[in-house]
Amino acid sequence: MIIYPAIDLKDGQCVRLVQGKKENKTVYSDTPGKQAASFQAQGADYLHVVDLDGAFEGNPRNMAAIKEIAASVTVPFQVGGGLRSRENVEQILNLGASRVIIGTRAVKNPDFIKELLESYGPEKIVLGIDARDGMVAIEGWVEKSSLQAMEFGKTMQAMGVKTCIFTDVSRDGLLQGPNLSSIKEMALGSRLKIIASGGVSSKENISALKEMENIGVSGAIIGKALYEGRISLAEALNAAR
């Protein structure tokens, strides 16, 4: 199982939000490249980068920071947040990202995902499902759509998507552990490879997720717990192995 240290970008800084709310922001670093290099030095195999300004505004806003991250590491990294056009996707991939995460635009225009899959293949295009009360949240988690998360996952899997980052918005940034029952349900029901996100904060959480590898849980994203020292990256990687 892969552990993805998270780098959330806002105004060019590494931050963490609580439950995706802009007003609940903590700044952890002014140098995203150094933060990325630090995670690589600690053994990270893959990084998870989110352009929060992009997610809220609907267009990438932290390109310079993403470019800085790309120049600072040799491990692969994935990027999400505000990627609503083919041009956006092309820009991020050209900066060096290994794959992109599509959320809001996939909800509003499923054909967009279909086009991207045809152009780049399922290894480059990852689905982001952010769920609140079982429904898909969009526009940086500000809006709740009328789409049921599970049904959306099934639709996308049938279209050719292979990997999904599944986030329980209510758990994000609270260090209370992931919603294991929802993750299990999504993995079994959608048949997507699930990267779990939201609340992962201990070795026990990672061990519980690792037990779901056989049903398709392939990774876990860790953010606030790393920055606040609740768990070291080395401990997280050992638990995943």
Residue, then its C-alpha position, 0 to 999 in steps of 0.5 A: m500500500i502506498i502512503y501519499p504525504a499531502i502538500d496542500l497549496k494556498d497562496g504559494q504556501c503549504v497549508r492544511l484546512v479543517q473539513g475543507k474550510k478556507e477560514n480554518k487554515t494553518v500554514y506549515s511552510d512557505t517553501p513547497g519545494k523544500q517540503a516535497a524534498s523533505f518528504q522524499a528524503q524521509g522515504a516517500d514513494y509518491l506525493h499528493v499535491v492539491d491546489l486549494d486556490g484552484a479548487f475554490e476558484g475553478n482554475p489552477r492558481n499555484m503553478a509556480a509552487i507546483k513547478e518548484i515541487a517538480a524541480s525539487v523531487t524525483v519521485p512521482f507526484q499527483v496534482g488536483g484542484g481546479l483542473r476543469s479544462r484539457e488545457n489545465v490538465e496539459q499544463i500540469l502534466n507538462l510541469g512534471a506531474s505523473r497524473v492529475i486528479i479530476g473531481t468537480r468537472a467529472v461530476k458536471n461533465p462526465d464526457f470530460i473524463k471520457e475524453l481525458l481517458e482516451s487521450y492520456g489513459p487511466e494511469k494519468i487520470v485519477l478520479g477524485i470523489d469527495a463525499r459529504d453524507g454519502m453525496v458528492a461535494i464539489e467546487g472545493w467541497v463548498e457545494k453538495s451535489s445531488l449525486q450519490a457517491m457510490e453511484f458516481g464511482k460505479t459510473m466512472q469505473a464503467m467509463g474506464v477510470k481505474t483509480c479514485i481518491f475517496t475523501d470523507v470531507s467530515r473527517d478531513g483535518l480532524l485527526q479522528g481516523p478515516n471512515l473505514s466503513s465508507i471506504k470499504e463500501m466504496a471499494l467493494g461497490s465501485r470496484l475502483k482502486i481506492i486511495a483513502s483520504g481524510g482523517v488518516s492519522s495513526k499506525e492503527n488507521i494505516s493497518a486497518l486500511k492495509e487489511m482492505e488491500n485485497i478489496g482494492v484499497s491501494g493507498a492512503i493520503i496523510g496530511k495534518a498528522l505528519y505536519e503536527g507530529r502525530i505520526s512520522l512518515a517512517e512510521a506510516l511507511n512501515a505500517a503500510r509495508 
